[in-house]
Amino acid sequence: MAREQILVSSQGFIGIVDEALAERGLSRRVAASTSHFAALAYLLKGSQRLATLPGHAARAIAEVAGLVVVACPLALPHYPVELGWRTGGQPDPALEKVREAVLAVFA
């Protein structure tokens, strides 16, 4: 809580961490916000700031940027994974195969 943090959120103002902290009557100091995990290496490198993100993304970014990954001390809810596609128009066989493969992974 003492360190400034980088917010990763598609909406840019509040994230899952802020919601979990608010439930406990806490808040964090957000130094910057990004909607893309890829920007974190540049925003974190050489600073004392931190960011909270899914483990697989944290490990990948840490590996290429020379950063350290630590477990999140705050219990966070899981976030949904959603798949959307167009139902009208001419069906694309390639996209249908991708859709089937994605659904097979999560079924």
C-alpha positions as CSV (number, residue, x, y, z in Angstrom):
1,M,0.0,0.0,0.0
2,A,2.9,2.3,0.5
3,R,4.1,2.1,-3.1
4,E,2.5,3.9,-6.1
5,Q,0.8,1.5,-8.4
6,I,0.1,1.2,-12.1
7,L,-3.6,0.5,-12.8
8,V,-4.3,-1.9,-15.6
9,S,-7.9,-1.5,-16.7
10,S,-9.8,-1.4,-19.9
11,Q,-11.9,1.4,-18.4
12,G,-8.9,3.3,-17.1
13,F,-10.3,4.6,-13.8
14,I,-10.9,1.6,-11.5
15,G,-9.9,-2.0,-11.5
16,I,-10.4,-5.3,-9.7
17,V,-7.8,-4.3,-7.1
18,D,-9.6,-1.1,-6.3
19,E,-12.9,-2.9,-5.9
20,A,-11.3,-5.4,-3.5
21,L,-9.5,-2.7,-1.5
22,A,-12.7,-0.7,-1.2
23,E,-14.5,-3.6,0.4
24,R,-11.9,-3.4,3.1
25,G,-12.1,0.4,3.4
26,L,-8.7,0.8,1.7
27,S,-7.5,2.5,-1.4
28,R,-4.2,2.7,-3.4
29,R,-2.2,5.5,-4.9
30,V,-2.3,5.1,-8.7
31,A,0.6,6.8,-10.5
32,A,-0.5,5.8,-14.0
33,S,-3.1,3.8,-15.9
34,T,-2.9,1.6,-18.9
35,S,-5.3,-0.6,-20.7
36,H,-2.5,-2.9,-22.0
37,F,-0.3,-5.3,-20.1
38,A,2.4,-4.8,-22.7
39,A,3.0,-1.2,-21.5
40,L,3.9,-2.4,-17.9
41,A,7.5,-3.3,-18.6
42,Y,8.1,0.4,-19.6
43,L,6.0,1.8,-16.8
44,L,7.6,-0.3,-14.0
45,K,11.3,-0.7,-15.1
46,G,13.5,1.5,-13.0
47,S,10.8,2.5,-10.5
48,Q,9.5,1.3,-7.2
49,R,6.0,1.1,-8.5
50,L,4.0,-2.1,-8.8
51,A,1.1,-3.5,-10.8
52,T,-1.3,-6.4,-10.1
53,L,-2.0,-8.6,-13.1
54,P,-2.7,-12.3,-13.9
55,G,0.2,-14.6,-13.1
56,H,0.9,-15.8,-16.6
57,A,1.2,-12.1,-17.8
58,A,3.3,-11.1,-14.8
59,R,5.8,-13.9,-15.4
60,A,6.1,-13.2,-19.1
61,I,6.6,-9.4,-18.6
62,A,9.1,-10.0,-15.7
63,E,11.1,-12.4,-17.9
64,V,11.6,-9.9,-20.7
65,A,12.0,-6.8,-18.5
66,G,14.0,-8.1,-15.6
67,L,11.3,-7.5,-13.1
68,V,10.3,-9.5,-10.0
69,V,7.0,-11.3,-9.5
70,V,5.5,-11.8,-6.1
71,A,2.2,-13.3,-5.0
72,C,-0.7,-10.9,-4.6
73,P,-1.4,-10.4,-0.9
74,L,-5.0,-9.6,-1.6
75,A,-7.6,-12.2,-2.4
76,L,-9.1,-11.2,-5.8
77,P,-12.2,-12.6,-7.6
78,H,-11.7,-14.4,-10.9
79,Y,-12.5,-12.4,-14.0
80,P,-14.7,-13.7,-16.8
81,V,-13.4,-14.8,-20.1
82,E,-15.9,-14.0,-22.9
83,L,-16.1,-14.9,-26.6
84,G,-18.2,-12.9,-29.0
85,W,-18.8,-13.3,-32.7
86,R,-21.1,-12.1,-35.4
87,T,-24.1,-14.2,-36.1
88,G,-25.3,-12.5,-39.3
89,G,-23.7,-12.5,-42.8
90,Q,-21.7,-15.1,-44.6
91,P,-20.0,-17.6,-42.1
92,D,-16.2,-17.7,-42.4
93,P,-15.0,-21.3,-42.1
94,A,-11.7,-20.3,-40.6
95,L,-13.3,-18.2,-37.9
96,E,-15.7,-21.1,-37.1
97,K,-12.7,-23.4,-36.6
98,V,-11.1,-20.8,-34.2
99,R,-14.4,-20.5,-32.3
100,E,-14.7,-24.3,-32.0
101,A,-11.1,-24.5,-30.7
102,V,-11.7,-21.8,-28.1
103,L,-14.9,-23.4,-26.9
104,A,-13.2,-26.8,-26.7
105,V,-10.6,-25.4,-24.3
106,F,-13.2,-24.0,-21.9
107,A,-15.9,-26.6,-22.2
